[in-house]
Amino acid sequence: MEPNAHPVSKAGDRNSLCPHYDGCLDYAVDHRWQCWDCSECPHKLEKQALSQAPIVKDENPLYYLPPSILREISHWVN
């Protein structure tokens, strides 16, 4: 995560076009945040060029999770 980025653990708005978005997303996942927000970040209005944004080639991507994570989240689904 970029050193000056400042994601906050609360529901709110995120800037998915920010060049630091991936790092902040990783940070939020590492800290097991249910949601996060960019409102207090100095980069909240930055936007990367769309040509730099990740491209999803499959509109329905399939993600595989390790069994340890599946066991941990199974109670959410049932």
C-alpha positions in Angstrom: 0.0 0.0 0.0 1.2 3.5 -0.8 2.6 5.0 2.4 0.3 8.1 2.4 -2.9 6.1 1.5 -5.4 6.0 4.3 -8.3 3.5 3.9 -10.8 3.5 6.7 -12.7 0.5 8.0 -16.3 1.7 7.5 -19.0 1.6 4.8 -18.7 4.4 2.3 -17.3 5.3 -1.1 -14.2 3.9 -2.7 -12.3 5.2 -5.7 -11.8 2.1 -7.8 -9.9 4.1 -10.4 -7.3 5.3 -7.9 -3.8 4.1 -8.8 -3.4 2.9 -5.1 -6.7 1.0 -5.0 -5.2 -2.5 -5.3 -2.8 -1.8 -2.4 -5.6 -0.5 -0.2 -7.8 -3.5 -1.2 -5.1 -5.9 -0.2 -4.7 -4.0 3.1 -8.5 -4.2 3.8 -8.5 -7.9 3.1 -5.4 -8.6 5.2 -7.2 -6.8 8.1 -10.4 -8.7 7.4 -12.5 -5.6 7.0 -16.1 -6.2 6.0 -16.0 -2.8 4.1 -13.8 0.1 3.6 -13.8 3.7 2.5 -11.5 6.3 0.8 -13.1 9.4 2.4 -10.0 10.3 4.6 -7.4 9.4 2.0 -5.4 12.2 0.3 -5.6 10.2 -3.0 -9.4 9.8 -2.9 -9.8 11.9 -6.1 -6.9 10.5 -8.1 -7.7 8.5 -11.2 -5.5 6.2 -13.3 -5.9 6.1 -17.0 -8.5 3.5 -18.0 -5.8 1.9 -20.2 -3.9 1.2 -17.0 -6.9 -0.3 -15.2 -7.1 -4.1 -14.9 -9.2 -5.7 -17.5 -11.5 -8.6 -16.7 -11.9 -10.8 -19.8 -14.5 -13.1 -18.3 -17.8 -11.5 -17.2 -18.3 -14.3 -14.8 -14.9 -15.1 -13.3 -14.5 -18.2 -11.1 -12.4 -17.9 -8.0 -10.9 -20.8 -6.1 -10.5 -20.5 -2.4 -8.2 -22.6 -0.2 -10.1 -25.1 2.0 -9.1 -23.3 5.1 -10.9 -20.2 4.0 -13.9 -22.2 2.8 -14.3 -23.7 6.2 -14.0 -20.3 7.9 -16.8 -18.7 5.7 -19.1 -21.7 5.4 -21.2 -20.5 8.3 -22.0 -17.3 6.3 -23.5 -19.2 3.5 -25.6 -21.7 5.5 
